[in-house]
Amino acid sequence: MKKTEELSNRFTEVMLNGRWIANTNFKEALQSVDWHQANKKVKNLNTIYLLTKHINYYINGIIAVFEGGELEIRDKYSFYFLPLTSSNQWEDIKEELIKNSEKFSHYVKKISERQLQQPFVDKKYGSYQRNIEAMIEHSYYHLGQISLLKKLTEK
């Protein structure tokens, strides 16, 4: 198996269909979360809504680079989003995350083995491989938070 296919599969596992590492994935974990639970605040922790938007913000930002665009994402903006105000809005957010995850996975499969080792936009950001692996690790980190928040916010 090519390294790009392996990375794509690992990303797909955490986002869409895996159960091996965390016994769940984003798609499955968010499926039963309604917009009230997604918005429910637990002490000073981020909400499920904010964590979902946050991870999608980064996926979207990397997709832009895969499509030949600029790297426009910035950490300082990664948790600043308009409030969640409806069930329809929440369903759209979940669907957007799924679609962007599928697109991200597709692009990773298409990257050449050589490009994996190339600088990602600028040398200071490391290689494409490092950034893809960081996205996988970042996603697992926030999936764990969402799993805990689901338990803390159950009705």
C-alpha positions as CSV (number, residue, x, y, z in Angstrom):
1,M,0.0,0.0,0.0
2,K,1.3,3.4,-0.9
3,K,2.0,5.9,2.0
4,T,-0.6,8.3,0.6
5,E,-3.3,5.6,0.6
6,E,-2.3,4.6,4.2
7,L,-2.6,8.3,5.3
8,S,-5.9,8.7,3.5
9,N,-7.3,5.5,5.2
10,R,-6.1,6.7,8.7
11,F,-7.8,10.1,8.2
12,T,-11.0,8.4,7.0
13,E,-11.0,6.1,10.0
14,V,-11.0,9.0,12.5
15,M,-13.5,11.1,10.6
16,L,-15.9,8.8,8.8
17,N,-15.8,5.1,9.5
18,G,-13.2,3.8,11.9
19,R,-13.6,2.2,15.3
20,W,-10.1,0.7,15.8
21,I,-8.4,3.5,17.8
22,A,-11.2,5.3,19.6
23,N,-14.0,2.8,19.1
24,T,-15.8,5.6,17.2
25,N,-15.2,8.4,14.6
26,F,-16.5,11.9,14.1
27,K,-19.4,10.9,11.9
28,E,-20.6,8.3,14.3
29,A,-20.0,10.4,17.5
30,L,-21.9,13.4,16.1
31,Q,-24.8,11.5,14.6
32,S,-26.8,11.4,17.8
33,V,-25.9,14.9,19.0
34,D,-28.7,17.4,18.6
35,W,-28.1,21.1,18.4
36,H,-29.0,21.7,22.0
37,Q,-26.4,19.2,23.2
38,A,-23.9,20.5,20.7
39,N,-24.4,24.0,22.3
40,K,-24.4,22.8,25.9
41,K,-21.6,24.4,27.9
42,V,-19.7,22.4,30.5
43,K,-17.8,24.7,32.8
44,N,-15.1,26.5,30.8
45,L,-14.7,23.8,28.1
46,N,-15.4,24.2,24.4
47,T,-18.7,22.9,23.2
48,I,-19.2,20.0,20.9
49,Y,-20.3,22.6,18.3
50,L,-17.1,24.7,18.6
51,L,-14.9,21.6,18.5
52,T,-16.7,20.4,15.3
53,K,-16.4,23.8,13.7
54,H,-12.7,24.0,14.8
55,I,-11.7,20.7,13.2
56,N,-13.6,21.5,10.0
57,Y,-11.8,24.9,9.9
58,Y,-8.5,23.2,9.7
59,I,-9.6,20.5,7.2
60,N,-11.0,23.2,5.0
61,G,-7.8,25.3,5.2
62,I,-5.7,22.3,4.2
63,I,-8.1,21.5,1.3
64,A,-7.5,25.0,0.0
65,V,-3.8,24.3,-0.2
66,F,-4.4,20.9,-1.9
67,E,-6.5,22.8,-4.5
68,G,-3.7,25.3,-5.2
69,G,-4.8,28.1,-2.9
70,E,-3.1,29.9,-0.1
71,L,-2.8,28.7,3.5
72,E,-5.2,31.2,5.1
73,I,-6.0,29.4,8.4
74,R,-4.7,30.9,11.6
75,D,-4.8,29.4,15.1
76,K,-6.1,32.7,16.5
77,Y,-9.3,32.4,14.5
78,S,-9.8,28.6,14.9
79,F,-12.5,28.9,17.6
80,Y,-14.3,32.1,16.5
81,F,-17.6,31.2,14.9
82,L,-21.1,32.6,14.9
83,P,-23.4,31.1,17.5
84,L,-25.3,27.9,16.7
85,T,-29.0,28.9,16.6
86,S,-30.9,26.0,15.0
87,S,-31.2,22.3,14.3
88,N,-31.0,22.9,10.6
89,Q,-27.8,24.8,11.0
90,W,-26.3,22.0,13.1
91,E,-27.2,19.4,10.6
92,D,-25.6,21.5,7.8
93,I,-22.4,21.8,9.9
94,K,-22.2,18.0,10.4
95,E,-22.8,17.4,6.7
96,E,-20.2,19.9,5.7
97,L,-17.7,18.2,8.0
98,I,-18.4,14.8,6.4
99,K,-18.1,16.2,2.9
100,N,-14.9,18.0,3.7
101,S,-13.5,14.9,5.3
102,E,-14.3,12.9,2.2
103,K,-12.7,15.6,0.0
104,F,-9.6,15.7,2.2
105,S,-9.2,12.0,2.1
106,H,-9.5,12.0,-1.7
107,Y,-6.8,14.7,-2.1
108,V,-4.4,12.8,0.2
109,K,-4.8,9.7,-2.0
110,K,-3.9,11.8,-5.1
111,I,-0.7,13.3,-3.6
112,S,2.4,11.7,-5.1
113,E,4.9,9.9,-2.8
114,R,7.4,12.6,-3.7
115,Q,5.1,15.5,-2.8
116,L,4.6,14.0,0.7
117,Q,8.2,15.0,1.5
118,Q,7.9,18.4,-0.1
119,P,7.5,21.5,2.1
120,F,3.8,22.3,2.9
121,V,3.5,25.9,1.7
122,D,6.6,27.0,3.5
123,K,9.5,25.0,5.1
124,K,8.5,26.3,8.5
125,Y,5.3,24.2,8.3
126,G,7.1,21.0,7.6
127,S,6.2,18.5,4.9
128,Y,2.9,17.5,3.4
129,Q,3.2,14.2,5.3
130,R,3.8,16.0,8.6
131,N,0.7,18.2,8.1
132,I,-1.5,15.3,7.1
133,E,-0.3,13.2,10.1
134,A,-0.9,16.3,12.3
135,M,-4.4,16.6,11.0
136,I,-5.1,12.9,11.9
137,E,-3.6,13.4,15.4
138,H,-5.5,16.7,15.9
139,S,-8.7,15.0,14.9
140,Y,-8.3,12.2,17.4
141,Y,-7.5,14.7,20.1
142,H,-10.7,16.5,19.6
143,L,-12.7,13.3,19.0
144,G,-11.7,12.3,22.5
145,Q,-13.0,15.7,23.9
146,I,-16.2,15.3,22.0
147,S,-16.7,11.8,23.4
148,L,-16.3,13.1,26.9
149,L,-18.5,16.1,26.3
150,K,-21.3,13.8,25.0
151,K,-21.2,11.9,28.3
152,L,-21.2,15.1,30.3
153,T,-24.1,16.6,28.4
154,E,-26.4,13.7,28.1
155,K,-30.0,14.4,29.0
